[in-house]
Amino acid sequence: ATSFIRENLKNEVPIIAVTAHAMSGEKEKCLSFGMNDYITKPIDVNNLFKIIYKTVSPRNIHQNNDASPVTNLRYLKETMNGKKEAIKEMLVYILQQLPVYLSDLNTAIDEKEYPVIAKISHKIKSAVAIMGVQQLDPLLTEMEISGKNAGEINTIKSMNRELNRICSMGMEELKQEQLKYL
């Protein structure tokens, strides 16, 4: 069911496995299906609340509030001294380069190339900073560290899904902004 929700519905609703199976490898199996976390029965309520808080952390709350903009272009406009041509060029650059970075990151994750994951995550931080997508800074920092330390690949994949989702929304906003400079 989780694979269907993630792959077919493209939905990132938090999913926590609750199972009686405490065998070795069970957690990894659940994470590989796209679940966010795993807890065994009997349920320790304190542990459950920790997992829920971690899964639905403040950075993930933005998932359900699609009405508010993802980007804040104030920094970009200030940096370019309000010069419309310079702002337009930067928007074009970001809209061309960010999809390339995301594609390269997806490939690096698929191939478990941890140093490349770290390097590209760092590059993306600059692009999203210009876009004013502050909520991605901690996520990208986490991905960069996970890449440097060869972290849990399923955790990296989960973070990457969130990154791609937010970047997609941000790029749509940039395309709308770009129309102002035609």
Backbone as a printed PyTorch tensor [residue, N CA C, xyz], in Angstrom:
tensor([[[  0.8350,  -1.1940,   0.0000],
         [  0.0000,   0.0000,   0.0000],
         [  0.8750,   1.2510,   0.0000]],

        [[  1.9560,   1.2300,   0.7980],
         [  2.8320,   2.4020,   0.8650],
         [  3.5030,   2.6550,  -0.4740]],

        [[  3.9780,   1.6140,  -1.1230],
         [  4.6110,   1.7840,  -2.4370],
         [  3.6270,   2.4130,  -3.4220]],

        [[  2.3880,   1.9690,  -3.3910],
         [  1.3610,   2.5180,  -4.2810],
         [  1.1370,   3.9960,  -3.9640]],

        [[  1.0310,   4.3310,  -2.6830],
         [  0.8160,   5.7280,  -2.2710],
         [  1.9720,   6.5990,  -2.7310]],

        [[  3.1920,   6.1310,  -2.5550],
         [  4.3810,   6.9280,  -2.9220],
         [  4.5660,   7.0150,  -4.4320]],

        [[  4.4990,   5.8870,  -5.1130],
         [  4.8450,   5.8450,  -6.5230],
         [  3.7020,   6.2510,  -7.4510]],

        [[  2.5010,   5.7670,  -7.1930],
         [  1.3820,   6.0540,  -8.0900],
         [  0.6600,   7.3400,  -7.7370]],

        [[  0.4220,   7.5320,  -6.4550],
         [ -0.3090,   8.7290,  -6.0350],
         [  0.6170,   9.9190,  -5.8220]],

        [[  1.9310,   9.6710,  -5.7540],
         [  2.9360,  10.7200,  -5.5250],
         [  2.6000,  11.5140,  -4.2690]],

        [[  2.1640,  10.8100,  -3.2270],
         [  1.7370,  11.4520,  -1.9900],
         [  2.7690,  11.1820,  -0.8990]],

        [[  3.1340,  12.2040,  -0.1620],
         [  4.1380,  12.0890,   0.8890],
         [  3.5230,  12.1140,   2.2880]],

        [[  2.2680,  11.6930,   2.4050],
         [  1.6250,  11.6220,   3.7100],
         [  2.5050,  10.7730,   4.6320]],

        [[  2.7130,  11.2030,   5.8820],
         [  3.5500,  10.4070,   6.7820],
         [  2.9540,   9.0220,   7.0410]],

        [[  3.7880,   7.9910,   6.9390],
         [  3.3590,   6.6100,   7.1800],
         [  4.3420,   5.9750,   8.1590]],

        [[  3.8020,   5.4960,   9.2750],
         [  4.6020,   4.8250,  10.2900],
         [  4.0970,   3.3910,  10.4030]],

        [[  4.9890,   2.4400,  10.2050],
         [  4.6180,   1.0250,  10.3060],
         [  4.4500,   0.6580,  11.7790]],

        [[  3.3740,  -0.0460,  12.0760],
         [  3.1440,  -0.6070,  13.4140],
         [  3.0340,  -2.1090,  13.2160]],

        [[  3.9870,  -2.8400,  13.7890],
         [  4.0390,  -4.2680,  13.5320],
         [  4.4560,  -5.0470,  14.7760]],

        [[  4.0840,  -6.2980,  14.8060],
         [  4.5040,  -7.1870,  15.8930],
         [  5.8550,  -7.8190,  15.5750]],

        [[  6.3380,  -7.6240,  14.3520],
         [  7.6000,  -8.2230,  13.9250],
         [  8.7710,  -7.3660,  14.3700]],

        [[  9.5600,  -7.8790,  15.2860],
         [ 10.7260,  -7.1530,  15.7870],
         [ 12.0130,  -7.7810,  15.2550]],

        [[ 11.8960,  -8.5280,  14.1790],
         [ 13.0520,  -9.2260,  13.6340],
         [ 14.0160,  -8.2540,  12.9560]],

        [[ 15.2590,  -8.6790,  12.9180],
         [ 16.3040,  -7.9070,  12.2590],
         [ 15.9480,  -7.6980,  10.7900]],

        [[ 16.1250,  -6.4970,  10.3150],
         [ 15.8520,  -6.1900,   8.9180],
         [ 14.4360,  -5.7310,   8.6360]],

        [[ 13.5400,  -5.8570,   9.6200],
         [ 12.1370,  -5.4750,   9.4110],
         [ 11.9950,  -3.9680,   9.1840]],

        [[ 12.7300,  -3.1930,   9.9750],
         [ 12.6590,  -1.7380,   9.8250],
         [ 13.1360,  -1.3280,   8.4290]],

        [[ 14.2520,  -1.8800,   7.9980],
         [ 14.7940,  -1.5640,   6.6790],
         [ 13.8020,  -1.9180,   5.5760]],

        [[ 13.1230,  -3.0400,   5.7630],
         [ 12.1090,  -3.4700,   4.7990],
         [ 10.9870,  -2.4390,   4.7110]],

        [[ 10.5040,  -1.9820,   5.8670],
         [  9.4320,  -0.9750,   5.8840],
         [  9.8960,   0.3240,   5.2320]],

        [[ 11.1150,   0.7580,   5.5530],
         [ 11.6430,   1.9950,   4.9700],
         [ 11.8290,   1.8770,   3.4610]],

        [[ 12.2120,   0.6850,   3.0090],
         [ 12.4140,   0.4930,   1.5700],
         [ 11.1080,   0.6110,   0.7900]],

        [[  9.9820,   0.3730,   1.4520],
         [  8.6830,   0.5310,   0.8070],
         [  8.2310,   1.9890,   0.7870]],

        [[  8.9930,   2.8680,   1.4800],
         [  8.6570,   4.2870,   1.4810],
         [  8.0240,   4.7810,   2.7680]],

        [[  7.9410,   3.9090,   3.7720],
         [  7.4000,   4.3430,   5.0580],
         [  8.4040,   5.2870,   5.7120]],

        [[  7.8950,   6.1910,   6.5350],
         [  8.7650,   7.1590,   7.1840],
         [  9.4690,   6.5840,   8.4120]],

        [[  8.8090,   5.6700,   9.1070],
         [  9.4140,   5.0790,  10.2960],
         [  8.6970,   3.7830,  10.6470]],

        [[  9.0740,   3.2130,  11.7930],
         [  8.6550,   1.8640,  12.1600],
         [  8.6080,   1.7760,  13.6810]],

        [[  7.6010,   1.1120,  14.2120],
         [  7.5070,   0.8770,  15.6580],
         [  6.9040,  -0.5130,  15.8590]],

        [[  7.3740,  -1.2050,  16.9060],
         [  6.8770,  -2.5550,  17.1710],
         [  5.8900,  -2.5560,  18.3260]],

        [[  5.0720,  -3.6150,  18.3270],
         [  4.1400,  -3.8420,  19.4270],
         [  4.8600,  -4.6410,  20.4980]],

        [[  4.5090,  -4.5320,  21.7510],
         [  3.5650,  -3.5630,  22.3010],
         [  4.1400,  -2.1490,  22.1830]],

        [[  3.2590,  -1.2050,  21.9440],
         [  3.6770,   0.1600,  21.6610],
         [  4.0680,   0.8940,  22.9380]],

        [[  5.2690,   1.4610,  22.9220],
         [  5.7300,   2.3590,  23.9770],
         [  5.2500,   3.7540,  23.5720]],

        [[  4.3040,   4.2960,  24.3170],
         [  3.6620,   5.5660,  23.9520],
         [  4.6770,   6.6930,  23.8130]],

        [[  5.6590,   6.7500,  24.7190],
         [  6.6720,   7.8100,  24.6200],
         [  7.4600,   7.6890,  23.3230]],

        [[  7.8310,   6.4730,  22.9710],
         [  8.5480,   6.2490,  21.7160],
         [  7.6700,   6.6010,  20.5140]],

        [[  6.3900,   6.2420,  20.5820],
         [  5.4610,   6.5620,  19.4960],
         [  5.3880,   8.0700,  19.2850]],

        [[  5.2630,   8.8260,  20.3750],
         [  5.1860,  10.2770,  20.2330],
         [  6.4880,  10.8650,  19.6860]],

        [[  7.6200,  10.3050,  20.0610],
         [  8.9030,  10.7620,  19.5070],
         [  8.9300,  10.5330,  17.9950]],

        [[  8.4770,   9.3590,  17.5770],
         [  8.4700,   9.0340,  16.1490],
         [  7.4970,   9.9510,  15.4010]],

        [[  6.3310,  10.1730,  15.9790],
         [  5.3590,  11.0660,  15.3330],
         [  5.9340,  12.4670,  15.2180]],

        [[  6.5440,  12.9650,  16.2860],
         [  7.1090,  14.3070,  16.2430],
         [  8.2100,  14.3950,  15.1920]],

        [[  9.0720,  13.3790,  15.1420],
         [ 10.1580,  13.3750,  14.1620],
         [  9.6000,  13.3170,  12.7300]],

        [[  8.5690,  12.5170,  12.5320],
         [  7.9920,  12.3300,  11.2050],
         [  7.2140,  13.5580,  10.7460]],

        [[  6.5040,  14.1730,  11.6490],
         [  5.7050,  15.3550,  11.3100],
         [  6.3520,  16.5460,  12.0120]],

        [[  7.6220,  16.7720,  11.6870],
         [  8.3700,  17.8660,  12.2950],
         [  7.9560,  19.1890,  11.6610]],

        [[  8.3600,  20.3140,  12.2510],
         [  7.9900,  21.6210,  11.6840],
         [  8.3610,  21.7790,  10.2110]],

        [[  9.4680,  21.1580,   9.7760],
         [  9.8290,  21.3100,   8.3590],
         [  8.8380,  20.5870,   7.4530]],

        [[  8.1490,  19.5450,   7.9840],
         [  7.1920,  18.7970,   7.1760],
         [  5.7810,  19.3570,   7.2470]],

        [[  5.5120,  20.2370,   8.1920],
         [  4.1770,  20.8170,   8.3180],
         [  3.8120,  21.5880,   7.0580]],

        [[  4.8010,  22.1590,   6.3850],
         [  4.5470,  22.9200,   5.1640],
         [  3.9050,  22.0810,   4.0740]],

        [[  3.9940,  20.7620,   4.1790],
         [  3.4130,  19.8830,   3.1670],
         [  1.9140,  20.1110,   3.0210]],

        [[  1.2450,  20.3960,   4.1120],
         [ -0.2030,  20.5100,   4.0790],
         [ -0.6950,  21.9290,   3.8710]],

        [[  0.2170,  22.8630,   3.7090],
         [ -0.1790,  24.2580,   3.5720],
         [  0.2950,  24.7900,   2.2240]],

        [[ -0.2090,  24.1960,   1.1680],
         [  0.2300,  24.5540,  -0.1800],
         [ -0.2430,  25.9310,  -0.6100]],

        [[ -1.1440,  26.5610,   0.1400],
         [ -1.6530,  27.8760,  -0.2260],
         [ -0.6030,  28.9590,  -0.0210]],

        [[  0.2920,  28.7820,   0.9330],
         [  1.3070,  29.7940,   1.1760],
         [  2.4900,  29.5660,   0.2380]],

        [[  3.1110,  30.6550,  -0.2150],
         [  4.2280,  30.5040,  -1.1550],
         [  5.4190,  29.8050,  -0.5160]],

        [[  6.1460,  29.0770,  -1.3330],
         [  7.3430,  28.3760,  -0.9020],
         [  8.5400,  29.3240,  -0.9870]],

        [[  8.5310,  30.1890,  -1.9860],
         [  9.6650,  31.0750,  -2.2300],
         [  9.4540,  32.4460,  -1.5910]],

        [[ 10.5810,  33.1090,  -1.3530],
         [ 10.5800,  34.4940,  -0.9050],
         [ 11.7200,  35.1690,  -1.6600]],

        [[ 11.3760,  35.9260,  -2.6830],
         [ 12.3850,  36.4810,  -3.5800],
         [ 12.9380,  37.8290,  -3.1290]],

        [[ 12.6640,  38.1930,  -1.8980],
         [ 13.1700,  39.4750,  -1.3870],
         [ 14.6950,  39.5330,  -1.4590]],

        [[ 15.3800,  38.4710,  -1.0130],
         [ 16.8450,  38.4320,  -1.0380],
         [ 17.3720,  38.5890,  -2.4640]],

        [[ 16.7860,  37.8600,  -3.3920],
         [ 17.2020,  37.9450,  -4.7940],
         [ 17.0400,  39.3740,  -5.3120]],

        [[ 15.9020,  39.9710,  -5.0530],
         [ 15.6290,  41.3270,  -5.5510],
         [ 16.5610,  42.3500,  -4.9120]],

        [[ 16.8460,  42.1760,  -3.6300],
         [ 17.7710,  43.0900,  -2.9520],
         [ 19.1810,  42.9250,  -3.4910]],

        [[ 19.6030,  41.6800,  -3.6860],
         [ 20.9470,  41.3980,  -4.1950],
         [ 21.1450,  41.9970,  -5.5830]],

        [[ 20.1050,  41.9910,  -6.3880],
         [ 20.1800,  42.5230,  -7.7530],
         [ 19.8040,  44.0180,  -7.7960]],

        [[ 19.7100,  44.6190,  -6.6110],
         [ 19.3630,  46.0530,  -6.5090],
         [ 18.0990,  46.4030,  -7.2770]],

        [[ 17.1850,  45.4620,  -7.3690],
         [ 15.9080,  45.7000,  -8.0320],
         [ 15.9980,  45.7890,  -9.5470]],

        [[ 17.1630,  45.5010, -10.1150],
         [ 17.3550,  45.5870, -11.5700],
         [ 16.6200,  44.4310, -12.2360]],

        [[ 15.6050,  44.7910, -13.0080],
         [ 14.7280,  43.7740, -13.5940],
         [ 15.4650,  42.8030, -14.5010]],

        [[ 16.3880,  43.2880, -15.2900],
         [ 17.1060,  42.4020, -16.2150],
         [ 17.9630,  41.3890, -15.4470]],

        [[ 18.6070,  41.8410, -14.3850],
         [ 19.4360,  40.9450, -13.5770],
         [ 18.5660,  39.9050, -12.8630]],

        [[ 17.4170,  40.3300, -12.3480],
         [ 16.4880,  39.4000, -11.6840],
         [ 16.0020,  38.3660, -12.6880]],

        [[ 15.6490,  38.8380, -13.8790],
         [ 15.1660,  37.9450, -14.9290],
         [ 16.2290,  36.8950, -15.2800]],

        [[ 17.4890,  37.3340, -15.4380],
         [ 18.5700,  36.4100, -15.7700],
         [ 18.7700,  35.3680, -14.6750]],

        [[ 18.6700,  35.8040, -13.4210],
         [ 18.8510,  34.8620, -12.3150],
         [ 17.7070,  33.8520, -12.2630]],

        [[ 16.4950,  34.3100, -12.5260],
         [ 15.3510,  33.3860, -12.5580],
         [ 15.5440,  32.3460, -13.6630]],

        [[ 15.9790,  32.7880, -14.8230],
         [ 16.2270,  31.8730, -15.9410],
         [ 17.3040,  30.8600, -15.5470]],

        [[ 18.3770,  31.3530, -14.9310],
         [ 19.4790,  30.4780, -14.5290],
         [ 19.0000,  29.4100, -13.5460]],

        [[ 18.2660,  29.8300, -12.5170],
         [ 17.7860,  28.8820, -11.5090],
         [ 16.8450,  27.8620, -12.1380]],

        [[ 15.9370,  28.3330, -12.9870],
         [ 14.9670,  27.4250, -13.6110],
         [ 15.6410,  26.4340, -14.5640]],

        [[ 16.8040,  26.7950, -15.0880],
         [ 17.5430,  25.8630, -15.9430],
         [ 18.4210,  24.9250, -15.1210]],

        [[ 19.0850,  25.4710, -14.0920],
         [ 20.0950,  24.7120, -13.3670],
         [ 19.5270,  23.7880, -12.2930]],

        [[ 18.5080,  24.2420, -11.5700],
         [ 17.9820,  23.4410, -10.4670],
         [ 17.4730,  22.0620, -10.9220]],

        [[ 16.7240,  21.9610, -12.0300],
         [ 16.3090,  20.6170, -12.4740],
         [ 17.4960,  19.7000, -12.7920]],

        [[ 18.5870,  20.2760, -13.2870],
         [ 19.7870,  19.4840, -13.5710],
         [ 20.3730,  18.9540, -12.2620]],

        [[ 20.4940,  19.8400, -11.2700],
         [ 21.0070,  19.4210,  -9.9600],
         [ 20.1320,  18.3170,  -9.3560]],

        [[ 18.8170,  18.5040,  -9.4230],
         [ 17.8950,  17.5180,  -8.8420],
         [ 18.0070,  16.1790,  -9.5590]],

        [[ 18.1250,  16.2160, -10.8730],
         [ 18.2800,  14.9820, -11.6490],
         [ 19.5940,  14.2800, -11.2840]],

        [[ 20.6690,  15.0610, -11.1880],
         [ 21.9610,  14.4900, -10.8100],
         [ 21.9100,  13.8940,  -9.4020]],

        [[ 21.2030,  14.5780,  -8.5050],
         [ 21.0640,  14.0720,  -7.1360],
         [ 20.2660,  12.7720,  -7.1270]],

        [[ 19.1780,  12.7280,  -7.8910],
         [ 18.3760,  11.5010,  -7.9780],
         [ 19.2300,  10.3290,  -8.4610]],

        [[ 20.0530,  10.5760,  -9.4650],
         [ 20.9360,   9.5350, -10.0020],
         [ 21.9500,   9.0860,  -8.9500]],

        [[ 22.5540,  10.0620,  -8.2610],
         [ 23.5450,   9.7410,  -7.2290],
         [ 22.9210,   8.8930,  -6.1170]],

        [[ 21.6840,   9.2230,  -5.7510],
         [ 20.9990,   8.4480,  -4.7040],
         [ 20.6980,   7.0390,  -5.2060]],

        [[ 20.2030,   6.9240,  -6.4350],
         [ 19.9170,   5.6030,  -7.0000],
         [ 21.1670,   4.7290,  -7.0390]],

        [[ 22.3050,   5.3630,  -7.3090],
         [ 23.5600,   4.6160,  -7.4310],
         [ 24.3590,   4.5880,  -6.1260]],

        [[ 23.7840,   5.1490,  -5.0600],
         [ 24.4100,   5.1930,  -3.7290],
         [ 25.8130,   5.7920,  -3.7770]],

        [[ 25.9460,   6.8730,  -4.5190],
         [ 27.2220,   7.5970,  -4.6160],
         [ 27.2330,   8.6870,  -3.5490]],

        [[ 27.5880,   8.3000,  -2.3390],
         [ 27.4790,   9.1760,  -1.1860],
         [ 28.2520,  10.4950,  -1.3170]],

        [[ 29.5090,  10.5040,  -1.7850],
         [ 30.2120,  11.7890,  -1.9160],
         [ 29.5110,  12.7410,  -2.9060]],

        [[ 28.9300,  12.1720,  -3.9580],
         [ 28.2090,  12.9890,  -4.9430],
         [ 26.9210,  13.5370,  -4.3160]],

        [[ 26.2630,  12.7360,  -3.5010],
         [ 25.0610,  13.1940,  -2.7950],
         [ 25.4090,  14.4110,  -1.9450]],

        [[ 26.5130,  14.3330,  -1.2120],
         [ 26.9440,  15.4490,  -0.3570],
         [ 27.2500,  16.6870,  -1.1930]],

        [[ 27.9720,  16.5030,  -2.2840],
         [ 28.3900,  17.6270,  -3.1240],
         [ 27.1810,  18.3280,  -3.7660]],

        [[ 26.2770,  17.5580,  -4.3220],
         [ 25.1220,  18.1510,  -5.0010],
         [ 24.1630,  18.7750,  -3.9880]],

        [[ 23.9850,  18.1590,  -2.8370],
         [ 23.1340,  18.7480,  -1.7990],
         [ 23.6610,  20.1270,  -1.4230]],

        [[ 24.9770,  20.2470,  -1.3300],
         [ 25.5940,  21.5400,  -1.0140],
         [ 25.3280,  22.5590,  -2.1290]],

        [[ 25.4470,  22.1330,  -3.3830],
         [ 25.1740,  23.0260,  -4.5170],
         [ 23.7260,  23.5080,  -4.5050]],

        [[ 22.8130,  22.6040,  -4.2240],
         [ 21.3920,  22.9540,  -4.2420],
         [ 21.0790,  23.9720,  -3.1490]],

        [[ 21.8030,  23.9090,  -2.0180],
         [ 21.5770,  24.8720,  -0.9380],
         [ 21.7270,  26.3050,  -1.4410]],

        [[ 22.6880,  26.5510,  -2.3000],
         [ 22.8890,  27.8990,  -2.8440],
         [ 21.7110,  28.3290,  -3.7050]],

        [[ 21.2480,  27.4340,  -4.5560],
         [ 20.1300,  27.7670,  -5.4470],
         [ 18.8580,  28.0530,  -4.6640]],

        [[ 18.5630,  27.2270,  -3.6720],
         [ 17.3290,  27.4390,  -2.9170],
         [ 17.4400,  28.6370,  -1.9880]],

        [[ 18.6570,  28.9980,  -1.5970],
         [ 18.8460,  30.2060,  -0.7840],
         [ 18.4750,  31.4390,  -1.6080]],

        [[ 18.8820,  31.4570,  -2.8640],
         [ 18.5410,  32.5760,  -3.7510],
         [ 17.0360,  32.6280,  -3.9620]],

        [[ 16.4130,  31.4600,  -4.0370],
         [ 14.9570,  31.3890,  -4.2060],
         [ 14.2230,  31.7910,  -2.9180]],

        [[ 14.9440,  31.8130,  -1.8100],
         [ 14.3260,  32.1470,  -0.5340],
         [ 13.5210,  31.0060,   0.0560]],

        [[ 13.9020,  29.7790,  -0.2470],
         [ 13.1950,  28.6060,   0.2820],
         [ 13.9400,  28.1580,   1.5470]],

        [[ 13.7400,  28.9070,   2.6170],
         [ 14.4840,  28.6790,   3.8550],
         [ 14.1970,  27.3280,   4.4850]],

        [[ 13.0080,  26.7850,   4.2930],
         [ 12.6590,  25.5170,   4.9250],
         [ 13.5180,  24.3580,   4.4240]],

        [[ 14.1970,  24.5370,   3.2740],
         [ 15.0150,  23.4510,   2.7410],
         [ 16.4420,  23.4500,   3.2840]],

        [[ 16.8700,  24.5260,   3.9130],
         [ 18.2430,  24.5810,   4.4050],
         [ 18.5620,  23.4430,   5.3720]],

        [[ 17.7320,  23.2100,   6.4240],
         [ 18.0540,  22.0920,   7.3240],
         [ 17.9970,  20.7300,   6.6310]],

        [[ 17.0610,  20.5710,   5.7180],
         [ 16.9310,  19.3080,   4.9860],
         [ 18.1750,  19.0480,   4.1450]],

        [[ 18.6300,  20.0650,   3.4200],
         [ 19.8090,  19.9030,   2.5680],
         [ 21.0750,  19.7160,   3.3950]],

        [[ 21.1460,  20.3810,   4.5320],
         [ 22.2850,  20.1800,   5.4310],
         [ 22.3120,  18.7320,   5.9110]],

        [[ 21.1520,  18.2160,   6.2680],
         [ 21.0310,  16.8130,   6.6980],
         [ 21.4400,  15.8630,   5.5660]],

        [[ 21.0010,  16.1670,   4.3390],
         [ 21.3530,  15.3140,   3.1990],
         [ 22.8550,  15.3700,   2.9280]],

        [[ 23.4330,  16.5560,   3.0460],
         [ 24.8730,  16.7050,   2.8260],
         [ 25.6540,  15.8860,   3.8630]],

        [[ 25.2640,  15.9850,   5.1090],
         [ 25.9260,  15.2250,   6.1770],
         [ 25.7390,  13.7290,   5.9560]],

        [[ 24.5240,  13.3260,   5.5870],
         [ 24.2640,  11.9030,   5.3200],
         [ 25.1210,  11.4020,   4.1690]],

        [[ 25.3210,  12.2450,   3.1600],
         [ 26.1820,  11.8650,   2.0470],
         [ 27.6290,  11.7050,   2.4860]],

        [[ 28.1030,  12.6350,   3.3130],
         [ 29.4900,  12.5680,   3.7970],
         [ 29.7160,  11.3550,   4.6870]],

        [[ 28.6800,  10.9630,   5.4330],
         [ 28.8090,   9.8560,   6.3790],
         [ 28.2250,   8.5430,   5.8690]],

        [[ 27.8850,   8.4860,   4.5820],
         [ 27.2650,   7.2900,   4.0020],
         [ 26.0940,   6.8260,   4.8590]],

        [[ 25.1560,   7.7430,   5.0900],
         [ 24.0040,   7.4820,   5.9430],
         [ 23.0200,   6.4990,   5.3400]],

        [[ 21.9630,   6.2420,   6.0860],
         [ 20.9060,   5.3040,   5.6880],
         [ 20.2720,   5.7750,   4.3750]],

        [[ 20.3820,   4.9870,   3.3310],
         [ 19.9230,   5.3780,   1.9940],
         [ 18.4090,   5.6190,   1.9590]],

        [[ 17.6360,   4.8610,   2.7140],
         [ 16.1880,   5.0740,   2.7050],
         [ 15.8100,   6.4060,   3.3410]],

        [[ 16.5600,   6.8320,   4.3320],
         [ 16.3420,   8.1540,   4.9320],
         [ 16.6880,   9.2350,   3.9200]],

        [[ 17.7710,   9.0480,   3.2020],
         [ 18.1660,  10.0080,   2.1630],
         [ 17.0900,  10.0670,   1.0830]],

        [[ 16.5710,   8.9050,   0.6920],
         [ 15.5080,   8.8700,  -0.3200],
         [ 14.2720,   9.6200,   0.1530]],

        [[ 13.9150,   9.4520,   1.4060],
         [ 12.7570,  10.1440,   1.9650],
         [ 12.9780,  11.6560,   1.9520]],

        [[ 14.1670,  12.0860,   2.3730],
         [ 14.4860,  13.5250,   2.3420],
         [ 14.4680,  14.0400,   0.9050]],

        [[ 14.9490,  13.2260,  -0.0120],
         [ 14.9980,  13.6360,  -1.4160],
         [ 13.6000,  13.8040,  -1.9960]],

        [[ 12.6690,  12.9460,  -1.6030],
         [ 11.2880,  13.1090,  -2.0690],
         [ 10.7230,  14.4520,  -1.6150]],

        [[ 10.9880,  14.7990,  -0.3660],
         [ 10.5300,  16.0930,   0.1670],
         [ 11.2120,  17.2490,  -0.5730]],

        [[ 12.5050,  17.1170,  -0.8160],
         [ 13.2570,  18.1380,  -1.5550],
         [ 12.6560,  18.3490,  -2.9350]],

        [[ 12.4140,  17.2660,  -3.6520],
         [ 11.8560,  17.3670,  -5.0020],
         [ 10.4620,  17.9870,  -4.9960]],

        [[  9.6660,  17.6280,  -4.0060],
         [  8.3080,  18.1720,  -3.9010],
         [  8.3460,  19.6900,  -3.6850]],

        [[  9.1460,  20.1260,  -2.7480],
         [  9.2080,  21.5550,  -2.4410],
         [  9.8580,  22.3260,  -3.5850]],

        [[ 10.9060,  21.7810,  -4.1750],
         [ 11.5530,  22.4490,  -5.3090],
         [ 10.5980,  22.5780,  -6.4870]],

        [[  9.7920,  21.5620,  -6.7180],
         [  8.8130,  21.6150,  -7.8030],
         [  7.8340,  22.7680,  -7.5800]],

        [[  7.3430,  22.8950,  -6.3530],
         [  6.4380,  24.0020,  -6.0400],
         [  7.1600,  25.3390,  -6.1940]],

        [[  8.4000,  25.4070,  -5.7220],
         [  9.1760,  26.6400,  -5.8340],
         [  9.4310,  27.0360,  -7.2750]],

        [[  9.7440,  26.0540,  -8.1110],
         [  9.9970,  26.3680,  -9.5270],
         [  8.7330,  26.8530, -10.2210]],

        [[  7.5810,  26.3080,  -9.8470],
         [  6.3190,  26.8150, -10.4050],
         [  6.1160,  28.2770, -10.0210]],

        [[  6.4410,  28.6100,  -8.7850],
         [  6.3320,  30.0010,  -8.3410],
         [  7.3050,  30.8910,  -9.1090]],

        [[  8.5140,  30.3970,  -9.3600],
         [  9.4940,  31.1750, -10.1250],
         [  9.0240,  31.4010, -11.5560]],

        [[  8.3870,  30.4020, -12.1320],
         [  7.8560,  30.5660, -13.4980],
         [  6.8010,  31.6580, -13.5340]],

        [[  5.9790,  31.7060, -12.5030],
         [  4.9500,  32.7750, -12.4300],
         [  5.6420,  34.1280, -12.2440]],

        [[  6.6500,  34.1770, -11.4210],
         [  7.4090,  35.4260, -11.1930],
         [  8.0870,  35.8600, -12.4830]],

        [[  8.6020,  34.9110, -13.2130],
         [  9.3180,  35.1940, -14.4620],
         [  8.4200,  35.9130, -15.4600]],

        [[  7.1280,  35.6170, -15.4410],
         [  6.1770,  36.2640, -16.3560],
         [  6.1190,  37.7820, -16.1560]],

        [[  6.4630,  38.2210, -14.9600],
         [  6.4670,  39.6640, -14.6710],
         [  7.5920,  40.3960, -15.3760]],

        [[  8.5930,  39.6490, -15.8410],
         [  9.7820,  40.2590, -16.4280],
         [  9.8640,  40.0470, -17.9430]],

        [[  8.7840,  39.6110, -18.5550],
         [  8.7910,  39.4040, -20.0150],
         [  8.6370,  40.7070, -20.7590]]])
